[in-house]
Amino acid sequence: MPGLLEQWGNLVFQGVLMGLLYSLIALGYNIVYRVNKSINFAVPEVVLLAAYLAWVASIATGNLAAALAIALAASIAVSMAMERLVARPLLGRPPIALIGATLGLFYMLKGVVLIVGKGEVAVLPFYPEVYRLGFLTVGTNDVVAFLGSIAVLAGVVLLHRKTSFGAAMRGVAEDAEGAAAYGLPVRRLMLAGWALAGLVSALPASSSP
């Protein structure tokens, strides 16, 4: 019975952890959908690109923290470039236009990932320590990913509900034309939304091996 309890406990914990990490990616989808009323199908490749960039940077620099910072910065930059060069020119067009454009970006980024990763499996040098917590066996990676995901989700909720930036983002999401009439910088807020989506979506790639 103890062995069965340990097995099921670890399965449940890993399931909850994966759910938290996928919720961050889903949050990236949601942020873009709210500001552009369309789905960004390039998100998975942005996540994968961040993971491979972190891997390459960790090998080049030997510094995991610097590698993760480079990967997250690149994810933000790519997301902002997509908004500025693809999403913004399609403002006012039917949602299917941006959906088709992001599908094209998906395949373009897939090619970039293949070039960066050279077809190899990326394994980041995360913390190797493993601990026993009651009937659970968890690694430092799992703890960092678990607590980090909860902190990021809570931070985005607080940012959205408790700050003037969040209020402005909600206004743009509800009625962009009305927000512009009230003097809100709609295009800059949309750009910020894509940047936030890029950051949040890429975090799972840099928080678990």
N, C-alpha and C positions, 0 to 999 in steps of 0.2 A: 504493500500500500504506500509506504513512503516514497518508493521509486516512482510509482504512478503519479503521486501528488507532485513530485518534483518535475516530472515530464510535462504534465498538464500545466503546472504553474509557469514553467519556462515558455511553453507554447503560447499561453495567454499573454505573458509579458511581451514576447516578441511580436505577437499580433497587435497589441496596443501600441508598441513602439513604431511598427510599420505604418499603422493607421495615423499616428501623429505626423510621421514624415510625409506621408502622402497628403495629409491635410494641408501641409505647407505648400505643396505643389498646387493643390486645388485652390488654395487661397490666392496664389498667383493668377490662376485662370479667372477667379472671381473678380479680382481688382481690375483687370483689363476689361472684363465683360461689363462691369458697372460704368466705366468711363467711356467705352467705345461701343457698347451694346453688340459686341461680336466676340467670338471665341478665338483666342490666339493658339493655333495648333502647333506653333513652333516651340512652346514651353518645354516639352520633353527633351528636345535637342539642346536647348539652352542649359537645362540641368546637366545633361551628359557632357556638354562642352565645359561647364564649370568643373565637373569632376576630373576630366582629363587635363584641363589646364592646371588644376591643383596638383595632380600627379606629376606632370612635367616640371612644374615650378618647384615641387618638393625635391625632385632629383637634381635640378639645376642649382638650387640655393642651399639645400640641406637644412632648410628651416621650414618646419610645417606651418607655423603661424603665418609667416610671410607668404607661403604658397597659397594658403586658404584666403588670405587678404587679396592676393592677386586674382584668384579665381572669382571671388565675389565681386571685385571691382570690374572684371571683364564681363561678368553676367549683367551687371547694371549698365555698363557701356553698350553692350549688344542690345539690351532691351530698349534703351533710350534711342539707339540708332534705328531700331525697327519702328518705333513710334514716329520719329522725325522723318524718316525716308519712305516709310510704307503706309503707316496708319494715318498720319496727318494729311497726306495728299488725297486719301480716300474718304475724308470726313464728308458726310452728307450723302455718300453713296449707299446703296443697299448693303446690309450686313454681309451678304454672300461675297461681296467684293473683297472685304478684309479677310474673310475666311479663306478664300482662294489664295490671296496673297500670302497669308501665314502658312498655308500648306506648301507653297513654293519655298518659303523660308525654311520650313522643316527639312526639306530635302537638301537645300543648300547647306544648312548647318550640319546635316548628317555627313555631307562630304567633307566639311571642315573638321569634324570630329575624327573621321577616318584618317585625315592627313595628320592631325595632331597626335592621335593615339597610335598610328601606324599598325592598326589592327590588333594591338596588344591589350591585355586585360589590365586595367588600372587598379592598383592596390596601394592606398595611401598608408604611410607609416604611422598609424594611430597607436594609441596606448595599448600595450599588450596585457595589462593587469586584469585578472579575473577574481571576483569576490563571491563569497557565499553569503546571501542574505536570507536566512531562514531556509526554506526549501527552494529558493531561487539561486541560479548561477548566472551572474551578470558581469560583464566587462566594463571597464572604465568608459569605453566607447559608447556602450549602451546607456550608461548613466548620463554622460554628457549629451548624447542625442535626445534622451528622454526629457531631461530638465531643460535643455536648450529649446526644444520644440515647444514645450509648454510656455516658456518665457517669451518666445517670439510670438506665439499666437495671442498671449495675453497682451503683449506690447502693441500689436497691431489693433486689437480691439480697443485698448485705451487710446491709442492715437486716433482711431476712427471716431470715438465717442466723446472724448474729453478734451480735444485740442481744437484750436481754430482751423488748423490745417485739415483735420478730419471733417469739420463742419463744412469747409469749402469743398472738399472732395465729395461729400454727400450731396451738396448743392449741384455740383457738376453732373453727378451720376443721375440725379432726379430730373434736372432740366438744364442742359448746357446753355441754351439760348437765354433762359431766364437768369442764370448765374452770370453770364456775360453782361446782361443788361444792368445787373447790380454792381458791375465793376470788377468782378472776379477775373483773374488772369486764367481763363479756361484752358488755353493751350499749354501754358506752363504747368497747370495742375494735371492735365492729361499726361504730360511728359513725366512729371513726378510720380504719377500713378504707375506708369510702365516701369520706371526705375525701381519703385517699391516692389512691384510684382517680380521683377528680375532678381532682386535681392532675396525675397522670401522664397521664391521657387528654387533658387540655387542652394539655399542653406542645407537641404537634405543631402546634397552631393558632397558637402564639406563637413558633415556631422556624423557620418557613419561610413565604415569601410565597405 
